[in-house]
Amino acid sequence: MLLVIETATIACSVALIAGAAVVAERHELVGRGHAERLVPQIGELLAELPAGERVDAILVDCGPGSFTGVRVGLAAARALGLAWGVPVRGCSSLALLAAAGINAAERATVAITGGHGELFVQHFAAGPLRATGDLASLTPIAAAQNAERLVIGSGAAALVAARGDGEARDAVPRAADARLLPAELAALPPSPIYGRAPDARPAA
């Protein structure tokens, strides 16, 4: 049984997955309330575990997204992994959105709101799902230069508006959609993916 934790964006989302089936999930748009909601959500899921079943692996969204949200999810995943003696793996919030939003043979750009007016952007293709470009933090105008016609995520409308055409699909990552990820996109180290350099600079 896989426990999935997703707190990198405005959603606080957890799921129990067995193979391709979602056993239980909780998904709430909480904004900045991840730390308060995550542990109660996980407790609710564990109460729904079928008799004799236990969590034997954890998958956590490593970002990019909210700095605090990413850290909350990773801290919980690592702590539970240590307590239960189970492996902890990571995935990207952008890959999670792509897995849920791209149909067979489609190509899309995933764009979510970043910092300082920029977007976290990455390109994906299906059949099988794979990244076709590196993660970048770009202004909507810069991101629009190489974007696919279909854009998915919280930054989709801004990117499509900057380009003047295309299809924007607003979406946030959902833990239950981790069942759609190919194995290689759900096997990252459980470490934060920040997507851009830190704002703070060391003193000279």
C-alpha positions, 0 to 999 in steps of 0.5 A: 500500500502506497501513501502519497503526500502532496502539499507543494501547492495550495492543495493539501492532498493525501491518498492510499494507492494499491496498484492502480486503485485509489483506496482512500483520499483526502484533497482540500484547497487550504492555501497556507494551512498544510501544517495544520491539516496534513497529519489529521488527513493522514490519520483519517486515511490510516483509519480506512486501511483495510484489515491486515493492510499496512503502508509499505512505501511513501511517495511525496511531492518534492515541488516545485511550489510553495517553499513551506508546503514542500518542506511540510510534506517532506518532513512528514514523509521522512518522519513516517518513513523512519517510524514505519521502516518503509522507503520514501520516494519523491515526485515532481508537482509538474509531473503529477499535473502532467500525468493527470492532464495529458491524454495519449499522444498529447504534448503539453506545457505545465506551468504553475505560479512561482515567485516574483511574477514568474512561473515554474514551467516544464514540457511533457509528452505522453505515450509514455509520459516523459519530460521533454525539457528541463524545469525552469522559472520564467516570466509568462512572456519568456515561458510563452516563447516555447510553450506547447499549445496546451498549458496545464496548471495554476499558471496556465491562464497567465502563460496563454494570455502572454502568448495570445493563443492556446488552451489553458487548463487550470489545475492543482496536483492531486495525490490520487493521480500519482497512480498515473505516474510511470515508475521513473517519474515516481522514484526521485530522491525525497529532497526539495525541488525549489525550481529557482535560486534562493532569494537570500544571498550570503553576506559578502 
